[in-house]
Amino acid sequence: MNSRSITFRLLSWYCGLIFFLGLASGAYTYTNFDRFIQESTRTTLASRTTAVWEFSHDLLDNAPALATLMEQRFAPEAQNRFISIAVNGHLVYRSGQPVEHGFDQSNLPNILVIPSSQVAHFGDLFVYGRLYTLADGRTVSIQTGNSADTVMVAEDKLATSLLVAIPLLLVIAAAGGYWLVNRALAPVKAMIGAAEELTFNSPHNRLPSVGTGDDIDALSRTLNRMLERLDHAYRHANQFSADAAHELRTPLSIMRGELELLASARGLPSDVQDALGNILDETSRLAQIVSNLTAISHLDGIAGKRTHRAVDLGELASQTIDQMRLLAEEKQISLVCEHSPGVFAAGDRGRLKQVLVNLLDNAIKYTPLGGAISVVVRLGNGSAVLAVADTGIGIVSESVPLIFDRFYRVATNRGEVGAGLGLAIVKSICNAHGGTVTVDSSPGAGSTFIVTLPQASTMLIDQDAKLSEASP
């Protein structure tokens, strides 16, 4: 479990709280049990001391009779009890060693010093003492005791039970807490899953609402309202790009035609012809940018979601490379293709060809004379993979995450290059097909663009084959 996850933190706080509550409860239970034992022992011994006084006060001057009475009435040795009677500090009776060896009194002094009506602990013996006064003024000290062994065993068992119960309670609480936290955060995880699937290809999808009226439900409603605003802003910006491109196309075409007409005129000074050529090149570049903007707008909108068919990527790559081989030969660049048979992607053939053309054109443009470009088509993890690798100038690490952004210009040792729309079109086409495009590049070591597309199902391949057979 990730130590930074909210599940881990909540579970840690919950288990910590349970642990401290269990520890406090155990300490409270043990303390109260000890107090109860002490009070119960004191009450029992006080009652026995009173009984000893009542039976013995007439026999204090007759030690043999007193001893016989104590043995018959209280049987201290047989019941692990201690009885001591002293008159004016002189011992007149003291019980012997217990039969069951519940305690050892051999090391005890003859007269134990105990505050009146108090319980004292001597090794493994609890002793209660009380002073009485005879009619003749003599002071009688009666002390009774019980073995502490039973009490200590009970306290040890209680402590052991608590030491076992608290960790066990913590384990049970952790398991239950983990289940409760996961159940409580299930709506959040559902929203995370739905958010991961949100793309501009599914603009009307929203996060699920739990309908409980709590903070999580309020969060889902707030995020959905934010998505509504973002979707509206995106559609507005996309529509603006499409409208602007459409409006610019006609005047640019007119300007290009007029410039071509002027450039073809005879008798123009050389500097004017050069200026017209430069203006015509820039106009052509602007026209290409407008065309690309129109293509991106169509790809991002509903019009760009064409019906997908099974496209043989290996065949498409071979045909496209043959068509672009002349451009590579002009720069003495070798262009090779390696493809596994039967690699079919679910998509629109024209759009996928546009992806390959843009990537190859980009590779040829930035690969120096005598370089090499390779195209590899293969299957990978249930997807169709198309990789275009070159030995070109490469891309600096700061620019790698941004090269698919619209109008981003890559910084190279030649300055800033590119209009930033070719790779943006590649990304838009891949997104429209439910695929991805990534790049691995470093300066001077070339670049490798990897396109991953959903593999066409067997049913789609069979349907496409039947359509091809039925075509005249």
PLY file of the C-alpha trace (Angstrom):
ply
format ascii 1.0
element vertex 472
property float x
property float y
property float z
element edge 471
property int vertex1
property int vertex2
end_header
0.00 0.00 0.00
1.39 3.41 -0.90
2.42 5.24 2.28
1.19 8.51 0.78
-2.26 7.27 -0.18
-5.30 8.53 1.68
-6.28 4.91 2.44
-2.96 4.32 4.19
-3.17 7.58 6.14
-6.77 7.02 7.25
-5.99 3.43 8.22
-2.88 4.55 10.13
-4.81 7.19 12.06
-7.63 4.75 12.75
-5.28 1.98 13.95
-3.30 4.48 16.03
-6.49 5.66 17.70
-7.61 2.06 18.35
-4.17 1.21 19.75
-4.11 4.11 22.20
-7.73 3.51 23.20
-6.95 -0.18 23.74
-3.82 0.70 25.72
-5.71 3.19 27.88
-8.57 0.73 28.37
-6.12 -2.06 29.30
-4.30 0.17 31.80
-7.61 1.28 33.30
-8.83 -2.34 33.55
-5.60 -3.56 35.12
-5.49 -0.69 37.62
-9.11 -1.18 38.63
-8.60 -4.93 38.96
-5.60 -4.36 41.21
-7.62 -1.96 43.35
-10.48 -4.44 43.52
-8.11 -7.20 44.62
-6.56 -4.98 47.25
-9.93 -3.92 48.62
-11.36 -7.44 48.48
-8.29 -8.79 50.31
-8.50 -6.09 52.96
-12.22 -6.73 53.54
-11.70 -10.51 53.81
-8.74 -10.21 56.17
-10.47 -7.56 58.28
-13.48 -9.86 58.72
-11.20 -12.79 59.66
-9.27 -10.61 62.13
-12.51 -9.66 63.83
-13.50 -13.33 64.03
-10.09 -14.26 65.51
-10.52 -11.56 68.16
-13.99 -12.74 69.07
-12.83 -16.36 69.53
-9.46 -15.68 71.14
-9.77 -12.77 73.58
-10.82 -15.08 76.47
-7.92 -17.50 75.86
-5.02 -15.09 75.54
-3.51 -16.29 78.84
-3.85 -19.97 77.87
-1.52 -20.48 74.93
-2.17 -24.25 74.41
-5.94 -23.78 74.42
-5.59 -20.77 72.12
-3.51 -22.78 69.65
-6.01 -25.64 69.70
-8.89 -23.26 69.07
-7.11 -21.58 66.18
-6.35 -24.90 64.55
-9.89 -26.18 64.96
-11.67 -23.01 63.98
-9.46 -21.49 61.27
-7.02 -24.29 60.23
-4.47 -21.74 58.92
-1.83 -24.25 57.77
-4.34 -26.30 55.77
-5.91 -23.26 54.07
-2.77 -21.23 53.30
-3.61 -18.68 55.99
-1.46 -16.77 58.43
-2.54 -15.84 61.97
-0.43 -14.08 64.59
-1.53 -12.89 68.05
0.64 -10.79 70.38
-0.16 -9.24 73.78
1.80 -6.15 74.73
4.39 -7.08 72.11
4.82 -10.67 73.27
3.86 -13.36 70.75
1.26 -15.78 72.19
0.28 -17.56 68.95
1.55 -17.87 65.42
0.44 -20.30 62.72
2.94 -22.62 61.07
4.09 -23.16 57.50
1.16 -23.75 55.09
0.71 -27.29 53.85
0.51 -26.26 50.18
3.47 -23.86 50.56
1.38 -20.92 49.39
3.87 -18.64 51.13
7.03 -18.88 53.20
6.96 -17.29 56.66
10.28 -18.59 57.85
12.00 -15.29 57.04
9.32 -13.15 58.64
10.03 -11.46 62.01
8.05 -12.70 65.02
6.13 -9.48 65.29
5.15 -7.78 61.99
4.90 -4.02 62.13
1.68 -3.10 60.34
-0.35 0.10 60.75
-3.69 -0.64 62.36
-6.47 -1.56 59.91
-4.05 -1.65 56.97
-2.85 -4.36 54.55
0.88 -4.91 54.03
2.68 -7.04 51.46
5.51 -9.25 52.70
6.93 -11.21 49.74
4.20 -13.62 48.69
1.97 -12.85 51.70
-0.76 -10.24 52.24
-1.13 -9.37 55.97
-3.79 -7.29 57.71
-3.18 -5.99 61.24
-5.44 -4.52 63.90
-4.98 -3.49 67.55
-7.43 -4.30 70.34
-7.44 -3.37 74.04
-8.36 -5.72 76.88
-10.31 -4.69 79.94
-7.14 -4.68 81.98
-5.50 -2.25 79.55
-3.28 -4.67 77.71
-2.89 -4.20 73.95
-3.58 -7.11 71.66
-2.19 -7.15 68.09
-3.94 -9.58 65.77
-2.58 -10.13 62.27
-4.15 -12.33 59.60
-2.86 -13.05 56.12
-3.49 -14.83 52.84
-1.17 -16.13 50.17
-0.54 -13.54 47.46
0.20 -16.27 44.94
-3.40 -16.59 43.71
-3.78 -12.84 43.37
-0.47 -12.45 41.55
-1.34 -15.30 39.17
-4.68 -13.63 38.42
-2.98 -10.29 37.77
-0.37 -11.95 35.54
-3.09 -13.71 33.55
-5.00 -10.47 33.18
-1.86 -8.65 32.01
-1.08 -11.45 29.55
-4.65 -11.41 28.25
-4.47 -7.67 27.73
-1.10 -7.90 25.97
-2.55 -10.51 23.60
-5.96 -8.87 23.21
-4.69 -5.40 22.31
-2.54 -6.51 19.30
-5.31 -8.90 18.24
-7.80 -6.06 18.50
-5.45 -3.90 16.47
-5.19 -6.54 13.71
-8.98 -6.98 13.61
-9.44 -3.20 13.65
-6.92 -2.80 10.81
-8.69 -5.40 8.66
-12.10 -3.93 9.44
-10.80 -0.40 9.00
-9.27 -1.27 5.63
-12.61 -2.67 4.48
-14.51 0.33 5.82
-12.09 2.86 4.30
-12.20 1.13 0.92
-15.98 1.04 1.06
-16.15 4.69 2.08
-13.71 5.68 -0.68
-15.33 3.48 -3.33
-17.21 6.48 -4.82
-13.91 8.39 -5.00
-12.22 5.47 -6.79
-15.19 5.27 -9.16
-14.76 8.97 -9.93
-11.00 8.47 -10.47
-11.69 5.63 -12.91
-14.28 7.70 -14.75
-11.94 10.70 -14.84
-9.14 8.54 -16.32
-11.46 7.56 -19.16
-12.55 11.13 -19.91
-11.26 12.40 -23.24
-12.37 14.99 -25.71
-13.55 12.07 -27.84
-16.26 11.52 -25.22
-17.17 15.11 -24.35
-20.48 14.32 -22.68
-19.18 11.75 -20.19
-19.30 12.84 -16.58
-18.18 11.56 -13.21
-20.63 9.26 -11.39
-22.71 10.80 -8.62
-23.30 8.70 -5.50
-26.44 10.61 -4.54
-25.72 10.45 -0.79
-25.75 14.20 -0.25
-22.42 14.12 1.60
-19.11 15.83 0.82
-18.10 13.20 -1.74
-21.39 13.68 -3.59
-20.85 17.45 -3.46
-17.34 16.93 -4.87
-18.68 14.90 -7.81
-21.30 17.55 -8.58
-18.70 20.33 -8.38
-16.30 18.46 -10.67
-19.09 17.76 -13.16
-19.99 21.45 -13.25
-16.30 22.22 -13.85
-16.23 19.64 -16.66
-19.28 21.29 -18.20
-17.47 24.62 -18.24
-14.27 23.08 -19.61
-16.20 21.21 -22.29
-17.98 24.39 -23.30
-14.70 26.33 -23.39
-12.99 23.59 -25.43
-15.83 23.36 -27.92
-15.84 27.15 -28.21
-12.06 27.25 -28.82
-12.26 24.36 -31.28
-15.12 26.00 -33.15
-13.17 29.25 -33.25
-10.13 27.47 -34.75
-12.31 25.76 -37.35
-14.13 28.99 -38.25
-10.89 30.99 -38.42
-9.23 28.37 -40.62
-12.26 28.26 -42.88
-12.38 32.04 -43.23
-8.64 32.28 -43.91
-8.57 29.58 -46.56
-10.27 31.62 -49.30
-8.27 34.86 -48.95
-5.04 32.89 -48.75
-5.93 31.02 -51.93
-6.65 34.33 -53.67
-3.40 35.86 -52.41
-1.45 32.81 -53.56
-3.00 32.97 -57.01
-2.32 36.69 -57.37
1.26 36.26 -56.17
1.87 33.41 -58.61
0.49 35.63 -61.36
2.78 38.49 -60.39
5.79 36.20 -60.10
5.21 34.87 -63.62
5.27 38.38 -65.11
8.29 39.24 -67.29
10.62 42.14 -66.87
10.47 42.34 -63.07
13.64 43.37 -61.29
15.47 40.49 -59.61
14.97 41.91 -56.12
11.21 42.14 -56.72
11.13 38.57 -58.00
13.02 37.42 -54.88
10.60 39.29 -52.64
7.59 37.82 -54.44
9.13 34.34 -54.11
9.61 34.79 -50.37
6.06 36.11 -49.94
4.72 33.21 -52.01
6.61 30.69 -49.83
5.25 32.26 -46.65
1.75 32.31 -48.12
2.05 28.63 -48.98
3.25 27.94 -45.44
0.28 29.85 -44.02
-2.06 27.91 -46.28
-0.54 24.65 -44.99
-1.02 25.80 -41.39
-4.65 26.67 -42.08
-5.14 23.27 -43.71
-3.62 21.58 -40.68
-5.82 23.58 -38.31
-8.86 22.47 -40.27
-7.70 18.85 -40.07
-7.19 19.08 -36.30
-10.61 20.67 -35.82
-12.21 17.82 -37.76
-10.28 15.23 -35.77
-11.29 16.76 -32.42
-14.90 17.12 -33.45
-17.58 14.57 -34.26
-16.65 14.75 -37.94
-13.26 13.25 -37.16
-14.73 10.06 -35.70
-14.95 8.00 -38.86
-16.01 4.37 -38.92
-13.03 2.17 -38.11
-12.04 -0.78 -40.26
-9.26 -3.33 -40.09
-6.09 -1.73 -41.48
-3.03 -3.84 -42.26
-0.31 -1.63 -40.79
2.53 -3.57 -42.42
1.06 -3.15 -45.89
0.24 0.51 -45.21
3.80 1.18 -44.02
5.35 -0.50 -47.09
3.18 1.47 -49.53
3.77 4.79 -47.75
7.53 4.26 -47.63
7.60 3.51 -51.37
5.77 6.77 -52.03
8.17 8.80 -49.84
11.38 7.09 -50.88
12.24 9.82 -53.39
12.27 12.46 -50.61
14.69 10.30 -48.62
16.94 9.61 -51.59
17.37 13.34 -52.21
19.21 13.45 -48.84
20.86 10.03 -49.36
18.87 8.65 -46.41
18.20 4.92 -46.27
14.57 4.07 -45.61
13.73 0.52 -44.54
10.62 -1.20 -43.25
10.32 -4.24 -40.99
6.88 -5.60 -40.26
5.37 -8.75 -38.82
2.57 -10.31 -40.85
-1.02 -9.95 -39.69
-0.69 -6.71 -37.69
-4.14 -5.16 -38.07
-5.24 -1.95 -36.35
-8.81 -0.78 -35.95
-8.93 2.61 -37.64
-9.37 4.77 -40.67
-6.76 3.97 -43.34
-6.49 7.54 -44.63
-5.98 8.98 -41.16
-3.41 6.34 -40.22
-1.53 6.99 -43.44
-1.49 10.67 -42.50
0.16 9.70 -39.21
2.87 7.75 -40.99
3.40 10.47 -43.62
3.79 13.16 -40.95
6.23 11.06 -38.91
8.31 10.14 -41.99
8.32 13.71 -43.26
9.45 14.87 -39.82
12.21 12.23 -39.73
13.47 13.07 -43.25
13.46 16.78 -42.47
15.64 16.47 -39.34
17.94 13.62 -40.40
21.24 14.78 -41.96
22.71 13.52 -45.24
23.58 9.83 -45.23
21.35 9.05 -42.25
18.90 6.19 -41.80
15.22 5.84 -41.02
13.53 2.59 -40.07
9.85 1.76 -39.70
8.88 -1.24 -37.56
5.38 -2.68 -37.35
4.69 -5.33 -34.70
2.26 -6.58 -32.09
2.78 -5.66 -28.45
0.61 -6.46 -25.42
-2.51 -6.94 -27.50
-1.99 -3.68 -29.46
-0.71 -2.78 -32.89
2.56 -0.88 -32.66
4.13 1.36 -35.30
7.62 2.73 -34.59
9.51 5.28 -36.70
13.19 5.66 -35.74
15.76 8.01 -37.26
19.40 8.99 -36.80
18.59 12.68 -36.85
19.51 15.63 -34.67
17.28 14.49 -31.80
15.26 16.55 -29.35
16.41 18.19 -26.12
14.88 16.69 -22.98
13.05 19.93 -22.11
11.14 19.81 -25.40
10.19 16.11 -25.39
7.01 16.52 -23.25
5.87 19.50 -25.37
6.47 18.51 -28.98
2.89 17.29 -29.47
1.46 20.65 -28.38
0.05 22.84 -31.09
2.43 25.50 -32.43
5.27 24.39 -30.17
8.61 25.07 -31.81
11.50 22.72 -30.99
14.81 24.31 -30.00
17.79 22.85 -31.90
21.32 23.95 -32.72
19.77 25.49 -35.83
17.43 27.65 -33.75
13.70 27.09 -33.36
12.19 24.93 -36.08
8.75 23.64 -36.96
5.27 25.15 -36.98
4.15 22.72 -34.29
1.12 21.23 -36.10
2.41 18.06 -37.78
2.93 16.17 -34.53
-0.22 17.74 -33.06
-2.15 16.19 -35.95
-0.47 12.83 -35.26
-1.56 13.01 -31.63
-5.11 14.03 -32.53
-5.44 11.12 -34.97
-4.08 8.67 -32.38
-6.49 10.01 -29.75
-9.39 9.73 -32.19
-8.46 6.07 -32.68
-8.15 5.38 -28.94
-4.37 5.06 -29.24
-1.26 6.88 -28.03
1.93 8.30 -29.43
5.19 8.68 -27.50
8.75 9.66 -28.32
12.18 8.59 -27.10
14.86 11.06 -28.11
18.07 12.77 -27.08
20.21 15.37 -28.86
22.52 13.85 -31.48
21.16 10.32 -30.97
18.04 10.51 -33.12
14.39 10.02 -32.22
11.98 7.11 -32.09
8.24 7.79 -32.31
6.05 4.93 -31.13
2.37 4.79 -32.09
0.20 2.29 -30.21
-3.27 1.54 -31.62
-6.06 -0.84 -30.64
-5.69 -4.15 -32.43
-8.51 -5.00 -34.83
-10.75 -7.84 -33.70
-11.07 -11.01 -35.76
-14.67 -10.09 -36.57
-13.60 -6.68 -37.89
-10.86 -8.26 -40.02
-13.33 -10.76 -41.50
-15.85 -7.99 -42.25
-13.15 -5.89 -43.93
-12.06 -8.89 -46.02
-15.64 -9.47 -47.20
-16.02 -5.79 -48.10
-12.77 -5.92 -50.09
-13.96 -9.02 -51.98
-17.29 -7.39 -52.75
-15.63 -4.23 -54.10
-15.35 -4.16 -57.93
0 1
1 2
2 3
3 4
4 5
5 6
6 7
7 8
8 9
9 10
10 11
11 12
12 13
13 14
14 15
15 16
16 17
17 18
18 19
19 20
20 21
21 22
22 23
23 24
24 25
25 26
26 27
27 28
28 29
29 30
30 31
31 32
32 33
33 34
34 35
35 36
36 37
37 38
38 39
39 40
40 41
41 42
42 43
43 44
44 45
45 46
46 47
47 48
48 49
49 50
50 51
51 52
52 53
53 54
54 55
55 56
56 57
57 58
58 59
59 60
60 61
61 62
62 63
63 64
64 65
65 66
66 67
67 68
68 69
69 70
70 71
71 72
72 73
73 74
74 75
75 76
76 77
77 78
78 79
79 80
80 81
81 82
82 83
83 84
84 85
85 86
86 87
87 88
88 89
89 90
90 91
91 92
92 93
93 94
94 95
95 96
96 97
97 98
98 99
99 100
100 101
101 102
102 103
103 104
104 105
105 106
106 107
107 108
108 109
109 110
110 111
111 112
112 113
113 114
114 115
115 116
116 117
117 118
118 119
119 120
120 121
121 122
122 123
123 124
124 125
125 126
126 127
127 128
128 129
129 130
130 131
131 132
132 133
133 134
134 135
135 136
136 137
137 138
138 139
139 140
140 141
141 142
142 143
143 144
144 145
145 146
146 147
147 148
148 149
149 150
150 151
151 152
152 153
153 154
154 155
155 156
156 157
157 158
158 159
159 160
160 161
161 162
162 163
163 164
164 165
165 166
166 167
167 168
168 169
169 170
170 171
171 172
172 173
173 174
174 175
175 176
176 177
177 178
178 179
179 180
180 181
181 182
182 183
183 184
184 185
185 186
186 187
187 188
188 189
189 190
190 191
191 192
192 193
193 194
194 195
195 196
196 197
197 198
198 199
199 200
200 201
201 202
202 203
203 204
204 205
205 206
206 207
207 208
208 209
209 210
210 211
211 212
212 213
213 214
214 215
215 216
216 217
217 218
218 219
219 220
220 221
221 222
222 223
223 224
224 225
225 226
226 227
227 228
228 229
229 230
230 231
231 232
232 233
233 234
234 235
235 236
236 237
237 238
238 239
239 240
240 241
241 242
242 243
243 244
244 245
245 246
246 247
247 248
248 249
249 250
250 251
251 252
252 253
253 254
254 255
255 256
256 257
257 258
258 259
259 260
260 261
261 262
262 263
263 264
264 265
265 266
266 267
267 268
268 269
269 270
270 271
271 272
272 273
273 274
274 275
275 276
276 277
277 278
278 279
279 280
280 281
281 282
282 283
283 284
284 285
285 286
286 287
287 288
288 289
289 290
290 291
291 292
292 293
293 294
294 295
295 296
296 297
297 298
298 299
299 300
300 301
301 302
302 303
303 304
304 305
305 306
306 307
307 308
308 309
309 310
310 311
311 312
312 313
313 314
314 315
315 316
316 317
317 318
318 319
319 320
320 321
321 322
322 323
323 324
324 325
325 326
326 327
327 328
328 329
329 330
330 331
331 332
332 333
333 334
334 335
335 336
336 337
337 338
338 339
339 340
340 341
341 342
342 343
343 344
344 345
345 346
346 347
347 348
348 349
349 350
350 351
351 352
352 353
353 354
354 355
355 356
356 357
357 358
358 359
359 360
360 361
361 362
362 363
363 364
364 365
365 366
366 367
367 368
368 369
369 370
370 371
371 372
372 373
373 374
374 375
375 376
376 377
377 378
378 379
379 380
380 381
381 382
382 383
383 384
384 385
385 386
386 387
387 388
388 389
389 390
390 391
391 392
392 393
393 394
394 395
395 396
396 397
397 398
398 399
399 400
400 401
401 402
402 403
403 404
404 405
405 406
406 407
407 408
408 409
409 410
410 411
411 412
412 413
413 414
414 415
415 416
416 417
417 418
418 419
419 420
420 421
421 422
422 423
423 424
424 425
425 426
426 427
427 428
428 429
429 430
430 431
431 432
432 433
433 434
434 435
435 436
436 437
437 438
438 439
439 440
440 441
441 442
442 443
443 444
444 445
445 446
446 447
447 448
448 449
449 450
450 451
451 452
452 453
453 454
454 455
455 456
456 457
457 458
458 459
459 460
460 461
461 462
462 463
463 464
464 465
465 466
466 467
467 468
468 469
469 470
470 471
